[in-house]
C-alpha cells in the first residue's frame, strides 16, 4: 500500500540540547526532556516510568547529531502531505517560528505541510493527557489526505446523482 501522508511528533531539525553529553541526560534532566511537567500525564505515569527511561544510547545520540545534515538530503524527497506536531513543552528539539520555517522549507516536494503546536503536552505526547487530542487530529489529517488524494485522482464521488 502506498504512503498517503506522514505524521510526525517529537522530532524537529536541530536539537535543543548539547548531545555531546547525551549519556548523562538521565535523572531529573532526562525526565524533564522526555516528559516536561508531570502534570501533563496521568497521575503516577512519570514515576512509574523511572525504571524504563534511561540515558540516550550512543548510537541514537549519533543519529540525532547527524539529523540536521541528513534531513537536508531526505526531506526534499517526501512527496506526500506532512503534518508536524510540536508539544508546548518539547525540550529535545528547537521549534521557534524560524526553526519551523526552515524545517518546512525542506519539504519542497511535499504537496502540503501542516505544523501544529499542541498545548499542555510534553515530548511524550502519546502518553500524556493530550494524547486523545493529538491522535484525533492525526486521524483527521489522514482522512483529509485520503479525501484529497481521491479528489486529485478523480475517484471521489459527491453523492449527487444526475
C-alpha positions as CSV (number, residue, x, y, z in Angstrom):
1,X,0.0,0.0,0.0
2,X,1.4,3.4,-0.9
3,X,2.2,6.0,1.7
4,X,-0.6,8.5,1.9
5,X,0.7,11.0,4.4
6,X,3.4,11.4,7.1
7,X,2.6,12.5,10.6
8,X,5.5,13.3,12.9
9,X,5.7,14.5,16.5
10,X,8.6,14.9,18.8
11,X,11.2,15.5,16.1
12,X,12.5,18.7,14.6
13,X,15.5,19.5,12.6
14,X,18.0,20.9,15.2
15,X,18.4,19.5,18.7
16,X,17.7,22.0,21.5
17,X,20.3,20.2,23.7
18,X,24.0,19.6,23.5
19,X,24.3,16.0,22.6
20,X,27.9,15.7,23.5
21,X,26.8,14.7,27.0
22,X,23.8,12.7,25.9
23,X,24.8,9.7,28.0
24,X,24.5,11.9,31.1
25,X,21.0,13.1,30.2
26,X,19.3,10.8,32.7
27,X,17.9,11.6,36.1
28,X,15.9,14.8,36.6
29,X,17.2,16.5,33.5
30,X,16.4,13.4,31.3
31,X,12.9,13.3,32.8
32,X,12.3,17.0,32.0
33,X,13.5,16.5,28.4
34,X,11.4,13.3,27.9
35,X,8.3,14.3,29.8
36,X,8.0,18.0,30.6
37,X,5.9,18.8,33.7
38,X,4.4,15.7,35.4
39,X,1.0,17.4,35.4
40,X,0.8,16.7,31.7
41,X,0.5,13.0,32.3
42,X,-1.9,10.7,34.2
43,X,-1.1,10.5,38.0
44,X,1.9,8.3,38.6
45,X,2.9,7.9,34.9
46,X,6.2,9.7,35.2
47,X,7.1,8.0,38.4
48,X,6.2,4.6,37.0
49,X,8.4,5.1,34.0
50,X,11.5,5.8,36.1
51,X,12.9,2.3,35.7
52,X,12.4,2.2,31.9
53,X,13.6,5.7,30.9
54,X,17.4,5.7,30.6
55,X,20.1,7.8,29.1
56,X,20.1,8.0,25.3
57,X,22.1,5.2,23.7
58,X,25.3,6.3,22.0
59,X,24.0,5.2,18.5
60,X,20.8,7.2,18.9
61,X,22.8,10.3,20.0
62,X,25.0,9.9,16.9
63,X,21.9,9.6,14.7
64,X,20.4,12.7,16.2
65,X,23.6,14.6,15.8
66,X,23.7,13.7,12.1
67,X,20.0,14.5,11.5
68,X,20.4,18.2,10.5
69,X,22.7,17.2,7.6
70,X,20.7,14.0,6.8
71,X,17.3,15.9,6.9
72,X,18.6,18.3,4.2
73,X,19.0,15.3,1.9
74,X,15.9,13.2,2.8
75,X,13.1,15.7,3.5
76,X,13.0,17.2,-0.1
77,X,12.2,13.7,-1.4
78,X,9.0,13.4,0.6
79,X,6.1,13.5,-1.9
80,X,3.1,13.2,0.4
81,X,1.3,15.6,2.8
82,X,3.2,16.1,6.0
83,X,1.9,17.0,9.5
84,X,4.4,18.1,12.2
85,X,3.3,18.4,15.8
86,X,5.3,20.1,18.5
87,X,4.4,19.8,22.1
88,X,4.2,23.0,24.1
89,X,6.9,21.6,26.4
90,X,9.1,19.9,23.7
91,X,12.6,20.2,25.1
92,X,14.6,18.0,22.8
93,X,14.1,20.0,19.5
94,X,14.3,23.6,18.7
95,X,10.9,24.8,17.5
96,X,10.9,28.6,17.3
97,X,9.0,30.1,14.3
98,X,12.3,30.4,12.5
99,X,13.3,26.8,13.2
100,X,9.9,25.6,11.9
101,X,10.1,27.8,8.8
102,X,13.5,26.2,8.0
103,X,12.1,22.7,8.6
104,X,9.0,23.3,6.5
105,X,11.1,24.7,3.6
106,X,13.0,21.4,3.4
107,X,9.8,19.6,2.5
108,X,10.0,21.1,-1.0
109,X,8.5,18.0,-2.7
110,X,5.5,17.7,-0.3
111,X,2.2,19.0,-1.7
112,X,1.3,20.3,1.8
113,X,3.0,20.7,5.1
114,X,0.9,21.4,8.2
115,X,2.6,22.5,11.5
116,X,0.7,22.3,14.8
117,X,1.6,23.2,18.3
118,X,-0.1,21.1,21.0
119,X,-0.8,23.0,24.2
120,X,-0.3,21.2,27.6
121,X,1.8,18.5,26.1
122,X,5.4,17.2,26.6
123,X,7.7,15.3,24.4
124,X,5.9,12.0,25.1
125,X,2.6,13.3,23.6
126,X,1.1,9.9,23.1
127,X,1.5,9.1,26.8
128,X,0.1,12.4,28.1
129,X,-3.3,13.8,28.8
130,X,-3.2,15.5,25.4
131,X,-2.8,12.1,23.6
132,X,-6.5,11.9,22.6
133,X,-6.4,15.3,21.0
134,X,-3.2,14.5,19.2
135,X,-4.4,11.2,17.9
136,X,-7.8,12.5,16.8
137,X,-6.0,15.3,14.9
138,X,-3.6,12.7,13.3
139,X,-6.6,10.6,12.2
140,X,-8.3,13.7,10.8
141,X,-5.2,14.6,8.8
142,X,-5.1,11.0,7.4
143,X,-8.8,11.2,6.5
144,X,-8.3,14.6,4.8
145,X,-5.2,13.4,3.0
146,X,-7.1,10.3,1.7
147,X,-10.0,12.5,0.5
148,X,-7.7,15.0,-1.3
149,X,-5.8,12.1,-2.9
150,X,-9.1,10.6,-4.2
151,X,-10.2,14.0,-5.4
152,X,-6.9,14.6,-7.2
153,X,-7.3,11.2,-8.9
154,X,-10.9,12.0,-9.9
155,X,-12.2,9.0,-8.0
156,X,-14.2,10.8,-5.3
157,X,-17.9,10.8,-5.6
158,X,-20.0,13.7,-4.5
159,X,-23.1,11.6,-3.6
160,X,-25.1,13.7,-6.1
161,X,-26.9,11.8,-8.8
162,X,-27.9,13.3,-12.1
